Amino acid sequence: MRRETLITDHCQMPFTSLIIRDDGSVYCCHLNRQILGNFEQKGIEEIWNGKEMLEVRKKIMQHDYSACDEQCPYVHAFKNRQGS
């Protein structure tokens, strides 16, 4: 995704997606390092509505991309708005 194509003020991934890795760990995005749970231990609904996911969503809404990889276009866009 290029920065020019961003159509919202914040990342939509925690509100629309889940990534399940081979080891069962669940993330909201391949560029986010926050583990939301493990698919082998919890169901998708429990992970989707869980404390970890709610915390990620709250941070993203506050433009806190500290758990995100530097390659994330929203990290760049937010830093540019802040003048960093």
PyMOL commands that set and color helices and strands:
alter all, ss='L'
color gray80, all
select helices_A, chain A and resi 3-5+13-16+44-48+51-61+73-82
alter helices_A, ss='H'
color red, helices_A
select strands_A, chain A and resi 19-20+25-27+37-38
alter strands_A, ss='S'
color yellow, strands_A
deselect
rebuild
show_as cartoon
